[in-house]
């Protein structure tokens, strides 16, 4: 029965991992995989996470199911982290949290919920967007459309974006990146978020906000500006949050689907439907990652340690952005790549062409996605001179 099944190409980023491992170039650099790395190229376990896991190992008494919505203690800490302490949305009991297997799992929950409860509504994503968005939503049966986000000069095309949003049919769903836009690194300003809010309200559009990198842009609260603005000023908002990145627990798959409704009664109605979607999808989310987050954020001492570590990670990335541009000065390329210092988060849309990316890989052992997206966390003060020389060679 399987003889008709064809082999398909593997995931491009996973393919980069294998190619990088096999490369014998001692100066090789991995800028492809989207995980945080320190200056030695490692993805460390955060100190706060280690301490939390030690406490969990000592105090854990059961491995029973945690329910389709996940552990209540997890939702108790994620909701105020995303929506803000003292949030009017939380005070009005308008928001619901459902623990999910990573941010990807939250996106799939959202997709299944939209397909089931809002039939006929298309979902609009930025062009470009995280490649997995292009798979998740059609897999759930949704029709995917695109709005412009970056222009031909590799700059944020906000006018094009806003103009497109004004033409979207009323009631459709618009996916927005809260911060650290993946893959481009171009984020909206506060003034631009205000303009987006007005269009969403005028067109009765439903925002789905992908919030995968809270804390990696400007700060935990600063990065949440757009999320909180829309949640506090619109009747309905869908948010997909991830703790996999900002707690460095990628393999624990720790996400959350947050839905904001007009009032508490409608929120409870929606929450009941999400439980069914989760139940039919994976029944219960994995518990360990959520337990780590809960343990840390319920402890003032551990939370302070975690915030300090997250700040160190963010500051390192932002410093590397500036130093990368500085390293290109001797080659008169600093202005061409000045956008890298302006972008935020782990990723940069460098503007390198697929052909240039191929040359960097083949001639210099520098690996990145062919779109030119680079993981800035893969930069280091040791490899920046080599990177600059290689980029100059292919320009």
N, C-alpha and C positions, 0 to 999 in steps of 0.2 A: 504493500500500500504506500510505501514511502518512495517508490522509484521515480515519481514525478517531481519530487522536491529538489529544487536547484540550490546550489551553494551561492551565498551572497557575500559581498565583501565585508570584512570585519569592521568594527568601529575604528574610525580614523585615528582617534587619540590613543586607543589601546594598541593600535598598530605601531604608533610612535614609540610607545613604551618598549615593545619588543625590539624595534630597530635600534633604539638607543642602547639597550642592554648589549646588543651584539657588536656595536661600534667599538673599535679598538683605539680610536683617537684619544690620547690621554687628556686632551683639552676639551673634549666633548661637553656640550651644555644642553640640558633638558629644559626647554621653555614651553613644553606642550601640556603636560598634565596639570589640571587645575587644583593643586593642593599647595598649602603654604610650605615654604622651605626656609630653613635658617641659613646662615652664611656658609655652613659646611655642606649644604645641599640635602639636609635631613628634614623629615617632618616629625618634629619631636612631640612627645606627650606632655601637655601642659602640667605644671606643678600642681595647680589646683585640681586638675583631673586625677592625678595620681593620689593626692590626699583624699579626695572624695571616694575613689574606688577602694582605698584601704578601709575607710569607714563603712562602706557598703558591705565589703567582705566580712567585716567583723560583726555587723549588726543585722544583716539580711536574714530573715527567718522563713521566707517562702519563695517559691518560683511559680505561683499560681497565675492564672490569667489576670490581665489588668483591664479587660473590657474593651469594647470597640472604640471608645473615645480615648482610651489610654488612661494613665494614672492621673487622678485629679491633682496631685501635688505638682505634676509637670505643668498642667494648664495654669495653675495658680501663679507660677513664676514666669511663664512665657507671655501670658496676656499683658501684664504690666511692663515687661521688657519691650514688647512690640508697640503697645498702645500708650504707654506712659503711666507712671505712678499718678494716681488721682485722676485718671482719664475720665471725662464725662461719659464716654461710651461704656466704660466698665461700671461706673456709678449707676447708669441707667439699665445695666444688665442687658445690653444690646449685643454682646459679643459671646461667641462660643468657641472653645478650643478643642480640637481633635488631634491627638498625637498620631503621627504618621511615620512610616519607614522613610525617613529623609525628606528633604524638600521635594524630591522627585515624586515620592509617594503622595505628598500633599497635593502636588499638581495633578496627579492622576485622579485623586479623590475629587478635586474641583472639576476636572473634565467630565468624570462620570456623573457628578451631581448636575452640572449644566446640561449635559445630554439628556438626562432623565427628566429634570424639572423645568428646563427652558428649551423645549424642542424647537428647532428651526432657527435658533440664534447662532450666528457665526461668531468666531473668536478672531480678533485682530492682534497681530504681534508685530514688534518692530522689525525693520529690515536694515541690518541683520539682527538676529536674536540668538539665544543659546540653541544650538542645533537640536537638542532633545525636545524643545518645545514643538518642533516641526514633526516629531513623531508621536508625542504623547496625545495631543489633541485629536488628530485624525484617527488614531487608534481607538479613541473613545467614541468615534462617530461624528465628530464635530467638523464643520467646514472651516478651514483656516484661511485667513486673509492677512495681508501685510500693509503696514503704513511706513513711510520713509523715516529714517532716523539718522543716517550718515550720508553726507553728500560726496560728490566725486573728488573733492579736495580733502577727504578724510576729516571732516569737521561735523559737529552736531548740526543736523538740519532741522532746527526747531520749527522754523516757518513751514517747512514741508510737512512735518509731523502734525502741527496744529491744523493746517489746512486740510489734511487727510482726515483727521478726527472729526472735523466739522461736516464731513460728507458721509460718515458711517451711518447706516440705518439705525433708527432709534431702537433701543432695547438690545443691541448687540453687545458683546463682551469685548473689552479692551484690556490686553495684558500689558502691564507697565512694570518696569524694573525699579524697585524702590531706591536702590543705590548701587554703585559699583557695577554698572551695566556690563553684562556678559554677552558678547565678547568685546565690546568697544572700550569700556572704561569711561565713556562720556555720560555724565549725569546731568539732570535738570537742576537749575537754580531754584531758589525758593519762589522767585517771581514767575518762573516758567511753570512750576507746580500750580500756582494760583490760576494761571491761564488755562491749564489742563483741567482743573477743577470746574471752571466756568463752562467749558465745552462739554464735559461729562454731564453736568447738571442740565444744560440747555438741551442736549441730545438724548437725555435719559439713557445714558450708556452705563453698563455695569463694569466697574474696574475690577480686574483680577491682578493683584500686586504680588510679584515674585520678589520676596525679601530674603535672599539667600546669603547675603554678606553683611548683615548688620554689625557695625563696629569696625569694618575694614576701610571705610571711606574717610569720614571726618570724626566719627565718634558714635557711641550707641544711640544717644538721643538725636544727634544731628542727622544721622543716616535715616532716622525714622520720621523725618519731617513730612515728607509726602504722604506716607502711610497714615499718620495721625491727622493730617489736614483733610484727607478724603474721608476717613472714618468718622470724623467729627462733623462733617458738613454734607454728607450724603446719607441717604436712608439705607443703602445696601452696598457692601463692599466685601470682596473675597480676598484673603491674604494667605499666601503660602510662605511660611517661615522655616528657616533651617538653623539648627544649632550644630550641625555637623562641622561647619567651617569655623565659626567663632569660638567653639570649644575644642577644636582640633580632633573631633571624634568621628572622622569620616566613615570608618568601618562600622560604627554603631548605628548608622542610619537613623538620625534623630531629627525629625521635622514636626511641623504642626500646621494644620489647616484651621484658619480663623475665619469665621463668618460673622459679619456685622449686619444686623437686621434693623428695621425701623423701630421696633420696640421689643420688650421682653417676650411677649406672647409669640410674636412672629419668629423670634430667635429660637424659642423652644420648638416651634414647628419645624424650622429648618434643621435644628440639631437632631431631631428624631429621624429625619431623612438621611442625614449624614451617617448616622449609626448604621443604617441599613446598607448604604454604599460601602462603608468600611467592612462590614460583616461579610458582604458578598465578594469583596476584593481580597482581603487577607485575614479577616476575622479579628485578630488582635495585633497591635504593633509590638515590635521588640521592646523590652522593658529597660535594658541596661543603660542605654544612652540617656533616656529620659530621667532615670534615677540619678545619674551623674549630674545632670543639669539641675535637678531639684535639690540635690545635696549641696551643691555649690551655692546656689542662689538663696537657699534658706539659711545659709551661714554667712554672717557679716564678714567674718575673717576670710573664708574661702572666696566669697564674692569679690572682696577687695583684691585678693591675690590674682584672681581671674581677670579683673578689669585692668590691673597693672600689666599682666602678660599680653592681653589683647592690645593695649596701647603700644607696647613694645613692638608687636608684630606690625601694627598699622604704621607706626613711625618709621620702621625699617623699610617697608615697601615704598612709602612716600619719599624717603630719602634716596632710595635707589632710583626712583623715577628721575629725580633732579640730577643725580650723579651720572645717569645714563646719558642724558642730554649734554651734560658738561663734557663727558668723555668723547662726544662726537665733534666738539669744537675744533680740534686740530684738523679735522677733515672737512670743515665748513658745512657740516650737516646738522648742526644744532638747531637751526631755524626750521629745517625740514621736519625734524622729529620733535619739535618743541611741544607738540600735542601730548607726548608721552608724560611730560611733567604736569600737564593740566588734567589728565585723566585720573580716575580714582579706582581703588580696589586692586585685585590681584591681576587683572587682565588689561592689556593694551592692544588696541587696534593700531598697529604700527604704520600701516600704509604700504608695507612690503608686498610686492606682487607674488603670485604663486611661483613664478619662475625664479625670483630672488630667493624665496624660501627654499626652493629645491637646491639652489646653488649653496646656500648656507649649510644645508644638511650634507650635501655630497662633498663639498670642498672643505668645510670647516667643522663638521660634526655638531652643528647647532640645529636643534630640533624644535620646530613649532608647527602649528596648524597652518595649512596652505593658504588660509584666508589672511594670514599675517598676524593672527592673534598670538600674543606672547604672554606667558605667565611671568609677570614682573618679579614674583617671589623667587624665580629661578635665577635672577641676576644675583651677583655677589661682587664685592669689591675686588675679589681675586680675578673674576672672569670678565669684568667690564672692559678693560683694555682690549682683550681678545675679541669680545663682541663688537666693540666699536670698529676695530680694524677690519673684521669680517664684513660688517655692514657697509663700510666704506668701499670694500672690494667689489661688492655686488651692486653698488649704486652707479 
